[in-house]
Amino acid sequence: MDFNHTEERRMLADSLRRSLERGADWAALAELGVLGALFTEDEGGFGGQGFDIAVVFEELGRAGSDAPVLEAGLAGGLLADCGRSDLVEQIIGGTLKVALAHAEPGMRYDLGPVSASVHDGHLSGRKSFATNAEGADLLVVSAVAHGKTALFLVDPKAQGVTLHTTPALMGGTISEITFDRAPAESLGDAGTLEARVAAATLAVCADALGAMETAKAMTLDYLRTRKQFGVPIGKFQALQHRMADVAIEIEMARSALINLAGHLSAPAPTRDRHVSAAKNLIGRVAKLVAEEAIQMHGGIAMTEEYALSDVARRLVAVDHRFGDEDWHLARFMKLSA
């Protein structure tokens, strides 16, 4: 089987990599068509498949970008499912930023049930782990209305909305949000939330793979240039073996990502089993690569000024987004029973 990307996806990856090396911002990413790659043709984009998502986020992870592209795909996908093509068009054009507020305190990684509620068009409740909500123009919020979980559109600057925001370990920001009778516009049913979170988990895995490749490249360069006893430390057999182990683990992570991308559109039980298998493995490998890269660099890797520190934080944070390795292992066993 040929697992190479199509020519169009390779061109997108090459263009995106060059743009990110030049410091592309949100507007530049939209102009390049990166946001359009997250949506299908029916939704106004030109991609939307598992491999399209993987291509985009691997390059974002490789460059260490903190642009809110994942939020655009996740919240924007839910807007597309609710028939809001007008808002999706603005997202693809780069004129609208959106974020999802779904998780709640004590909910851990499960998708429900939620306790936030809407009465007479006003939303009350608390949400946690809302990434890049501070810079969003609109929030897609899950809440209970008439006994069912539905999605609502909320202006984060509206009266009754309070954000408590802090820098996130993986880059960008993370917010705890309190809604106190905030005006909320009904979007529709939340039935596609699980499928969109599966796609977002694929995005996180691809981002991690890109970051792992960056950590590997930085470590190899350091091993070739750092000298001890008059020779590059990369000549030492023990470090060669450790670097080989890292390379093998990264290739295993790549295989898991390819497998997940190919099954993203499969029926829910099959899709979710592959989601959990990939997230479990990639969460473990990301942590291993971060630890090995730091140890093989030595003391310099422990300084904030050295670029590896941001990469390592990004890799450690992977395991805490959309389920850690233990949670996904338990989920995989349950789905395989």
HUPEWO-V598202 format. One record per residue. SS is DSSP state (@ for helix, = for strand, . for the rest). OMEGA is omega as a letter, one per 20 degrees, with the letter a starting at -180 (none if undefined). NEAR is the number of other ideal C-beta (glycine too) atoms within 12 Angstrom. Layout:
ss=(SS	SS)
omega=(OMEGA	OMEGA)
near=(NEAR	NEAR)
This chain:
ss=(.	.	.	.	.	.	@	@	@	@	@	@	@	@	@	@	@	@	@	@	@	.	.	.	.	@	@	@	@	@	@	@	.	.	.	@	@	@	.	.	.	.	.	.	.	.	.	.	.	@	@	@	@	@	@	@	@	@	@	@	@	@	@	.	.	.	.	.	@	@	@	@	@	@	@	@	@	@	@	@	@	.	.	.	@	@	@	@	@	@	@	@	@	.	.	.	.	=	=	=	=	.	.	.	.	.	.	.	.	.	.	.	.	.	.	.	=	=	=	.	.	=	=	=	=	=	=	=	=	=	=	.	.	.	.	.	.	=	=	=	=	=	=	=	=	.	.	=	=	=	=	=	=	=	.	.	.	.	.	.	=	=	=	=	=	=	=	.	.	.	.	.	=	=	=	=	=	=	=	=	=	=	=	.	=	=	=	=	=	.	.	.	@	@	@	@	@	@	@	@	@	@	@	@	@	@	@	@	@	@	@	@	@	@	@	@	@	@	@	@	@	@	@	@	@	.	=	=	.	.	=	=	@	@	@	.	@	@	@	@	@	@	@	@	@	@	@	@	@	@	@	@	@	@	@	@	@	@	@	@	@	@	@	.	.	.	.	@	@	@	@	@	@	@	@	@	@	@	@	@	@	@	@	@	@	@	@	@	@	@	@	@	@	@	@	@	@	@	@	@	@	@	.	.	.	.	.	@	@	@	@	@	@	@	@	@	@	@	.	.	.	.	.	.	@	@	@	@	@	@	@	@	@	@	@	@	.)
omega=(a	a	r	r	r	a	a	a	r	r	r	a	a	r	r	r	r	a	r	r	r	r	a	r	a	a	r	r	r	r	r	a	a	a	r	a	a	a	r	r	r	a	r	r	r	a	r	r	a	a	r	r	a	a	a	a	r	r	r	r	r	a	a	a	r	r	a	a	r	r	r	a	a	a	r	r	r	r	r	r	a	r	a	a	r	r	r	r	r	r	a	r	r	a	a	r	a	r	r	r	a	a	r	r	r	a	a	a	r	a	r	i	r	a	r	a	r	r	r	r	a	a	r	r	a	r	r	r	r	a	r	r	a	a	a	r	r	r	r	a	r	a	r	r	a	r	a	r	a	a	a	r	a	r	a	r	a	r	a	r	r	r	r	a	r	r	a	a	a	a	a	a	r	a	r	a	r	r	r	a	r	r	a	r	a	r	a	a	r	a	a	a	a	r	r	r	r	r	r	r	r	r	r	r	r	r	r	r	r	r	r	r	r	r	r	a	r	a	r	r	r	a	a	a	a	a	r	a	r	r	r	a	r	r	a	a	a	r	r	r	r	r	r	r	r	a	r	a	r	r	r	r	r	r	r	r	r	r	r	a	r	a	a	a	r	r	a	a	r	r	a	r	r	r	a	r	a	a	r	a	a	r	r	a	r	r	r	a	r	a	a	r	r	a	a	r	a	a	a	a	a	a	r	a	a	a	a	a	r	r	a	r	r	a	r	a	a	a	a	r	r	r	r	a	r	a	a	r	r	r	r	r	r	a	a	a	none)
near=(7	6	16	12	24	16	11	18	28	17	17	33	32	18	25	36	27	18	28	31	17	14	15	26	19	31	17	23	36	30	19	31	29	44	45	31	41	47	38	26	15	14	33	29	31	22	35	35	28	39	34	38	45	45	42	49	48	42	41	45	44	31	34	31	36	31	37	41	49	43	45	51	49	48	48	48	43	45	40	37	31	31	19	29	20	20	32	35	22	22	42	39	25	28	20	30	36	46	45	43	45	43	37	31	18	14	21	19	29	19	29	23	20	34	23	40	29	33	18	13	20	26	43	30	38	31	40	28	34	43	46	36	44	29	27	37	29	38	46	50	50	48	41	25	29	13	10	19	30	32	43	45	37	46	25	36	18	26	15	22	35	24	31	19	23	17	17	27	24	36	30	35	26	32	32	25	41	27	38	19	22	35	25	37	27	26	35	24	19	32	20	28	35	29	28	41	37	41	46	40	48	50	48	46	52	45	46	53	44	41	46	47	34	37	49	38	24	35	42	28	21	31	31	19	17	25	14	15	9	8	14	18	26	24	18	18	11	15	28	20	15	28	33	21	22	36	26	20	32	38	22	26	43	29	24	37	44	30	31	43	39	23	28	37	22	19	15	20	19	21	29	32	27	37	44	39	33	47	45	35	35	51	39	31	39	50	32	33	45	40	25	35	46	30	25	35	32	19	13	21	28	15	15	12	10	21	25	36	25	32	37	37	30	41	47	30	32	46	34	30	40	45	36	27	30	19	25	38	23	20	32	26	15	14	21	16	9)
